[in-house]
Amino acid sequence: MRVVVTGGSGFIGSHVVDSLVARGHETCIYDLDTPQHSPGCEHVRGDARDLDRLVKAVRSGDVIYHLAAEANVNRFFESPLFSNENTSHSTLCVLEAARRVDAARVVLASTEWVYGSTDGNEEVVIAEDCPYARDPDHIYTCSKIAAELFCIGHRNLYGTEYTIMRYGIPFGERARPETVTPTFIRKILKDETIRIHGDGSQYRQFIYVKDLAEGNVACLQESARNQIFNLNGTEKVTVLQVVQALERILGRTARIEFVEDRKGNFKGRFISSEKAKHLLGWEPRHRYEEALSLYASRYLDSLRQRR
């Protein structure tokens, strides 16, 4: 099978490409950035908003993984128009390209943010049939919801097949340096202060990027056609637990400063990935601290290689 991956040079995309190639799929990376990994793959330099170029890159029968989007929520705040163009508008372009060449399916990378953050009962388990956030508190959330609705509406109008993947919080090799885990590692190694808002009890379900990539590939199955899946970690990990785990792994004591909690700080709600387990046979292979140890070890190796 030939698979086109928009954003295939990025953090998650490059791992998805690795997993696709490992399973023998002919893989094309569609990205403005030159791939730093999987050098043997076909690379088409292009913008996901460039419909004509997309149509030329995609062939009849291809599956298109659409991972190209604005991933930095701070940039959404600073540049909402540009960020939305790269997120929901690009999704509509990919769907149109798929329709024009009769591609097999569009597989969209979405997010758990579509469920909302601050409102609601924190004890409720969130599954794929839970409604979208009724009162979104970020343009990022709105744009991701719009991208999902474009997939659903496009199928209803034109028959374009889709699969929607709602990611948890990924971490691991190739992550952007400003994300939580590499930031905490860097601060502990440099003996810099880590500021934690509130008491650190707010939790997230981190997902190791290699496990997330395997979940992406599992969505090629026929049972994933026109379905939505949460692809998330299975453990509740508090912010304070992240720091404590890194202290054990790195053998160092972190400097921690507890500061006033952010207004409306999301404490966490459990996002279930049981549907992916039952329909796709996918679940994370690594427990959180095991994956964190692997990542920290490779992070340290990369530091040594730069010296």
C-alpha positions in Angstrom: 0.0 0.0 0.0 1.2 3.5 -0.8 0.8 6.0 2.1 1.3 9.7 2.0 2.1 11.4 5.3 1.7 15.2 5.5 3.9 16.5 8.2 6.0 13.4 7.9 9.2 15.2 8.8 7.9 16.3 12.2 8.1 14.9 15.7 5.1 12.4 15.5 5.1 12.2 11.7 8.7 10.9 11.5 7.9 8.1 13.9 4.7 7.2 12.0 6.8 7.1 8.8 9.3 4.7 10.6 6.5 2.4 11.6 4.9 2.4 8.1 8.2 1.6 6.5 8.9 -1.2 9.0 5.6 -2.8 7.9 6.6 -2.7 4.2 4.3 0.2 3.1 5.5 2.4 0.3 5.7 5.8 2.1 5.8 9.3 0.7 6.6 12.2 3.1 4.8 15.4 2.1 6.4 18.2 4.0 8.0 21.6 3.5 10.9 20.4 5.8 13.5 18.0 4.5 13.2 14.7 6.4 16.0 14.0 8.9 14.9 10.3 9.3 13.9 7.5 6.9 16.1 8.9 4.2 15.1 6.2 1.7 11.5 7.5 1.6 10.1 9.5 -1.3 9.8 13.2 -0.3 7.6 15.7 -1.9 8.3 19.3 -0.7 4.9 20.9 -0.4 2.5 22.9 1.8 -0.6 21.0 2.9 -2.7 24.0 1.8 -1.4 23.7 -1.8 -4.2 21.7 -3.4 -2.6 21.4 -6.8 0.6 20.1 -5.4 -1.3 17.7 -3.1 -3.2 16.3 -6.0 0.0 15.6 -7.9 1.5 13.9 -4.8 -1.4 11.6 -4.1 -2.5 8.7 -6.3 -5.7 6.8 -6.6 -5.9 4.2 -3.9 -3.5 6.0 -1.6 -4.1 6.5 2.1 -3.3 10.0 3.3 -2.2 10.5 6.9 -2.8 14.2 7.6 -0.4 15.2 10.5 0.6 18.6 9.2 -0.9 21.2 11.5 0.1 23.9 14.0 1.1 22.0 17.1 2.1 24.9 19.3 -0.9 26.2 21.2 1.0 29.4 22.0 1.4 30.1 18.3 -2.4 29.7 18.0 -2.9 32.4 20.6 -0.4 34.7 18.9 -1.4 34.0 15.2 -4.9 32.4 15.1 -5.6 33.1 11.4 -2.3 31.6 10.2 -2.5 28.7 12.7 -6.0 27.8 11.6 -5.0 27.9 8.0 -2.4 25.3 8.8 -4.8 23.2 10.8 -8.5 23.1 9.8 -8.1 24.7 6.3 -5.3 22.3 5.4 -7.5 19.4 6.4 -10.2 20.5 3.9 -7.4 20.7 1.2 -6.3 17.2 1.9 -9.9 15.9 1.8 -10.4 17.7 -1.6 -7.2 16.2 -2.9 -8.4 12.7 -1.8 -11.7 13.2 -3.6 -10.1 14.4 -6.8 -7.9 11.3 -7.2 -10.2 8.9 -5.5 -7.8 8.1 -2.6 -8.7 5.3 -0.3 -8.9 7.2 2.9 -7.8 10.3 4.9 -6.5 9.5 8.4 -6.6 12.7 10.5 -4.4 13.5 13.5 -6.7 15.2 16.1 -6.4 15.7 19.8 -8.1 15.0 23.2 -8.5 18.8 23.4 -11.8 18.5 21.4 -13.4 17.2 24.6 -12.7 20.5 26.4 -10.6 21.3 29.4 -11.8 23.2 32.4 -15.5 22.3 32.5 -17.2 19.1 33.5 -16.9 16.4 36.1 -13.2 15.3 36.4 -14.3 11.8 37.5 -16.1 11.1 34.2 -14.3 8.7 31.8 -14.2 10.2 28.3 -14.9 8.0 25.3 -15.2 8.7 21.6 -18.9 9.2 21.8 -18.6 12.1 24.3 -19.7 15.5 22.8 -17.3 18.2 21.6 -16.4 21.0 24.0 -19.5 23.2 24.2 -17.6 26.3 25.3 -14.0 25.9 23.9 -11.4 28.0 25.8 -8.8 28.0 23.0 -8.8 28.6 19.2 -6.6 25.5 19.0 -9.6 23.4 20.2 -12.0 25.1 17.8 -9.7 24.5 14.8 -9.2 20.8 15.7 -13.0 20.4 16.1 -13.5 22.0 12.7 -11.0 19.7 11.1 -12.8 16.7 12.4 -16.2 18.0 11.2 -14.7 18.6 7.8 -13.9 14.9 7.6 -17.4 13.8 8.7 -19.1 16.4 6.4 -16.9 15.6 3.4 -17.8 11.9 3.7 -21.5 12.7 3.9 -21.4 14.9 0.8 -18.7 13.2 -1.3 -18.1 9.8 0.1 -14.5 10.5 1.2 -13.5 7.8 3.7 -11.8 8.9 6.9 -10.4 7.8 10.3 -9.9 10.3 13.1 -7.2 9.8 15.8 -7.4 11.8 19.0 -3.9 12.0 20.4 -3.1 12.2 24.1 0.1 14.1 25.1 3.0 12.5 23.2 6.6 12.5 24.5 9.8 10.9 23.3 12.7 11.2 20.9 12.6 14.1 18.4 10.1 16.1 20.6 10.2 19.9 20.3 12.5 21.2 23.0 9.9 23.5 24.5 7.5 20.7 25.5 7.2 19.6 29.1 9.4 16.5 29.3 12.5 17.9 27.6 12.1 21.1 29.4 12.1 19.3 32.8 15.1 17.2 31.8 17.0 20.2 30.8 16.2 22.1 33.9 17.1 19.2 36.2 20.5 18.7 34.4 21.3 22.4 34.6 20.1 22.7 38.3 17.5 25.3 37.2 14.2 25.8 39.0 11.1 24.0 37.8 8.0 26.1 38.5 4.8 24.1 39.2 1.5 25.8 39.2 -0.7 24.8 42.2 0.3 21.6 44.1 1.3 19.6 41.0 -1.7 17.2 41.4 -3.1 17.9 38.0 -2.5 14.9 35.8 -2.2 14.0 32.1 -2.1 10.7 30.2 1.3 10.9 28.5 1.8 8.6 25.5 5.3 7.4 24.3 5.6 8.6 20.7 6.7 5.1 19.4 3.5 3.6 20.9 1.5 6.4 19.4 3.1 5.7 16.0 2.0 2.1 16.3 -1.5 3.3 17.0 -1.5 5.4 13.8 -0.5 2.3 11.8 -3.2 0.2 13.4 -5.7 2.7 11.9 -5.0 1.3 8.5 -7.2 -1.6 9.3 -10.6 -1.9 7.7 -12.2 -1.8 11.1 -11.0 1.8 11.5 -12.8 3.1 8.4 -15.0 6.1 9.2 -14.3 5.7 13.0 -12.8 7.9 15.7 -10.2 6.6 18.1 -8.6 7.9 21.3 -4.9 7.0 21.2 -3.7 7.8 24.7 -1.7 6.6 27.6 -3.4 4.5 30.2 -1.8 5.9 33.4 -2.7 9.1 35.2 0.6 10.9 35.7 0.6 14.1 37.8 3.0 17.0 37.0 4.8 16.3 40.3 5.2 12.6 39.4 6.9 13.6 36.1 9.5 15.5 38.1 9.9 12.7 40.7 10.3 10.0 38.0 13.0 12.1 36.3 14.8 12.5 39.6 15.0 8.7 39.9 16.0 8.2 36.3 18.6 11.0 36.2 19.9 10.5 39.8 19.5 14.2 40.6 17.3 16.3 42.8 15.1 18.8 41.1 14.7 22.4 42.3 11.0 22.9 42.5 9.1 26.1 43.2 5.3 25.9 43.7 3.6 29.0 42.4 0.0 30.2 42.3 -2.3 27.9 40.3 -3.4 29.2 36.9 -7.1 30.2 36.7 -9.1 27.3 35.5 -6.1 25.0 35.4 -7.2 21.7 34.0 -6.9 19.0 36.7 -7.4 16.1 34.3 -10.1 13.7 33.1 -9.5 10.1 32.1 -9.5 9.6 28.3 -10.3 6.0 27.5 -8.5 4.2 24.6 -10.6 1.0 25.0 -12.2 1.3 21.6 -8.7 1.1 19.9 -7.9 -1.9 22.0 -11.1 -3.8 21.1 -11.4 -2.8 17.4 -7.7 -2.5 16.4 -5.9 -4.6 18.9 -3.8 -1.6 19.9 -2.7 -0.4 23.3 0.5 1.2 24.5 3.4 -1.3 25.0 5.4 0.8 27.4 4.4 1.9 30.9 5.1 5.6 31.5 8.2 5.4 33.6 9.7 2.7 31.4 9.2 4.9 28.3 10.5 8.0 30.1 13.7 6.1 31.1 14.2 5.1 27.4 13.7 8.7 26.3 16.0 10.2 29.0 18.7 7.7 28.1 18.6 8.7 24.4 18.4 12.4 25.4 21.6 12.0 27.4 23.3 10.1 24.5 22.5 13.0 22.1 24.0 15.5 24.5 27.2 13.4 24.7 27.4 13.2 20.9 27.2 17.0 20.6 30.3 17.5 22.8 
